Amino acid sequence: MKTIKDIYRIGYGPSSSHTIGPHRAAEMFLAQCPDAPQYEVTLYGSLGATGKGHMTDKAILSVIPSAQIVWKGDVFLPFHPNGMLFRAMTDQGQELHSWTVYSIGGGALAQEGKEETSPDVYDMHLMTDIQHYCDQTGKSYWEYVQECEGPDIWDYLHEVWQVMKEAVIRGLDAEGVLPGPLGIRRKANTYYIKSSAYKDNLRTRALVFAYALAVSEENASMGRIVTAPTCGSCGVVPAVLYHLATSRDFSEQRILRALATAGLFGNVVRTNASISGAEVGCQGEVGVACAMASAAATQLFGGSPAQIEYSAEMGLEHHLGMTCDPVCGLVQIPCIERNAYAAARALDANIYASCSDGQHRVSFDHVVNVMQQTGHDLPSLYKETALGGLATMGLTD
């Protein structure tokens, strides 16, 4: 299993698979063919269908300004729905070099059926095995992360946490309309202000909503965020952690440990299933983000490994079957609201698991397998193509 740094990628929105991944791919291709007279990039499947709304063309053209973008949203390459064909050509149109690459979610790339080559960091990839190891050794999940990643992981998570906090703060201050034809007004500032009118539990919910909206709206505006595990779900984990850090006065060290635990659960899903909305629907994005935030919250409140695993399992289980159906291909409706609801659901999962002894019938690993199969069974129109579900409402409703 790879490093959790692949779960927490720092970049710019609105989509890890549609902007961060293609941007990285364009940089890599340009490094291979820096002086070609002409460039052409063909976007297949989900990238071709919703790339304009996700600003995929802008991400590529920011690296290769002269590239011609060809949209083929009705053609799905076998390996993954997010296929890209980069071509370098002469002035006469003769091909000098070509490269087929896939944006597989979370900003990661894969080529010819092989994911980016990077060393394995973890010797276990199932949560059942990791939990058993923690039970046997008395270690916490974050200690297992430190053991595998090394002490440098804390410097990276410190940077991740800083970027998350900055996104919350910027988003709370920002006002106006989000980019794109939907004309969606930012809501985070309003929710934050109105939260002061409530008491206790209602104020908590309103604040968590505000924090999740703040980050998700920053993402929709191409702001600087952290994938957790994707851009489309980047508001869930920061909302939960920022709320607990500010309301319960948790130290940064404990927040970073919670981030490590959350990243471990996200990494298990990424390794054994998928975090790509184009491959498994929004259950792999917002659902996994909810699982990560649930685990982080239960870690902060002193949960046992079993309780943390139970909390994460519920966070994912109750998002099974969630479709990825962005209206106009934008990461706005229903994506932003889903982040807010998932953040609140993560806090509920923490309470539910903390009231138990952590024992339950359905394991996190089993839910991950079910999520993968469910995503496989979903028709492509419900997987980030903007052809089904809520996406069909268009601009007229």
ABEGO torsion letter per residue (X at the ends): XBBAAAABBBBBOABAAAAAAAAAAAAAAAAABAABABBBBBBBEAAAAAAAAAGAAAAAAAABAABBBBBBAABBBAABABBBBBBBBBAAGBBABBBBBBBAEGGBBBBGGBBBBBBBABABABAAAAAAAAAAAGBBAAAAAAAAAEAAAAAAAAAAAAAAAAAAAAAAABBEBBBEAAGBBBAAAAAAAAAAABBEAAAAAAAAAAAAAAAAAAAAAGBBBBBOABAAAAAAAAAAAAAAAAAAGBBAAAAAAAAAAAAAAAAAAAAABBABAAAAEAAABAAAAAAAAAAAAAAAAGBBAAAAAAAAAAAAAAABGBBBBBBGGBBAOAAAAAAAAAAAAAAAAAAAAAABAGBBABBAAAAAAAAAAAAAABBAAABGAGABEAAAAEAAX
